[in-house]
Amino acid sequence: NIRIEGKVFGNAKAKAKFVMGSDAYVDGNVMARTAEVAGKITGNIEISELLILKPSAVINGDILTNKLVVEPGATFNGGCKMGHLAKDIEIKTPEPRTQEKMIKRA
């Protein structure tokens, strides 16, 4: 689970639940199983089960989710796809970086 109460510049991934406070900001894409957003996201959101947009939420980007709850006051600017397409979202953990791999990338 991830809870954000500050600013994140980059992508955010959670295997389970993603929660944002009302003053939180994410400049990047968000992927999780479920999410509850009260802050601002500039980027795309991929949620495999349920996405809840609280009244203070501001989304500037596309949404892909199975189920969506938009509470009165929430702002959403972008496209939205729902249903069976969202069930195919896979949240993969990054491969651990070994010393050998780091040397090859340098």
TAVEN-V207540 format. One record per residue. N is the residue number from 0. RES is the residue in one small letter. SS is DSSP state (~ for helix, > for strand, _ for the rest). Layout:
# TAVEN-V207540
n=N res=RES ss=SS
n=N res=RES ss=SS
This chain:
# TAVEN-V207540
n=0 res=n ss=_
n=1 res=i ss=>
n=2 res=r ss=>
n=3 res=i ss=>
n=4 res=e ss=_
n=5 res=g ss=_
n=6 res=k ss=>
n=7 res=v ss=>
n=8 res=f ss=>
n=9 res=g ss=_
n=10 res=n ss=_
n=11 res=a ss=>
n=12 res=k ss=>
n=13 res=a ss=_
n=14 res=k ss=_
n=15 res=a ss=_
n=16 res=k ss=>
n=17 res=f ss=>
n=18 res=v ss=>
n=19 res=m ss=>
n=20 res=g ss=_
n=21 res=s ss=_
n=22 res=d ss=_
n=23 res=a ss=_
n=24 res=y ss=>
n=25 res=v ss=>
n=26 res=d ss=>
n=27 res=g ss=_
n=28 res=n ss=_
n=29 res=v ss=>
n=30 res=m ss=>
n=31 res=a ss=>
n=32 res=r ss=_
n=33 res=t ss=>
n=34 res=a ss=>
n=35 res=e ss=>
n=36 res=v ss=>
n=37 res=a ss=_
n=38 res=g ss=_
n=39 res=k ss=>
n=40 res=i ss=>
n=41 res=t ss=>
n=42 res=g ss=_
n=43 res=n ss=_
n=44 res=i ss=>
n=45 res=e ss=>
n=46 res=i ss=>
n=47 res=s ss=>
n=48 res=e ss=>
n=49 res=l ss=>
n=50 res=l ss=>
n=51 res=i ss=>
n=52 res=l ss=>
n=53 res=k ss=_
n=54 res=p ss=_
n=55 res=s ss=_
n=56 res=a ss=_
n=57 res=v ss=>
n=58 res=i ss=>
n=59 res=n ss=>
n=60 res=g ss=_
n=61 res=d ss=_
n=62 res=i ss=>
n=63 res=l ss=>
n=64 res=t ss=>
n=65 res=n ss=>
n=66 res=k ss=>
n=67 res=l ss=>
n=68 res=v ss=>
n=69 res=v ss=>
n=70 res=e ss=_
n=71 res=p ss=_
n=72 res=g ss=_
n=73 res=a ss=_
n=74 res=t ss=>
n=75 res=f ss=>
n=76 res=n ss=>
n=77 res=g ss=_
n=78 res=g ss=_
n=79 res=c ss=>
n=80 res=k ss=>
n=81 res=m ss=>
n=82 res=g ss=_
n=83 res=h ss=~
n=84 res=l ss=~
n=85 res=a ss=~
n=86 res=k ss=~
n=87 res=d ss=~
n=88 res=i ss=_
n=89 res=e ss=_
n=90 res=i ss=_
n=91 res=k ss=_
n=92 res=t ss=_
n=93 res=p ss=_
n=94 res=e ss=_
n=95 res=p ss=_
n=96 res=r ss=_
n=97 res=t ss=_
n=98 res=q ss=~
n=99 res=e ss=~
n=100 res=k ss=~
n=101 res=m ss=~
n=102 res=i ss=~
n=103 res=k ss=~
n=104 res=r ss=~
n=105 res=a ss=_
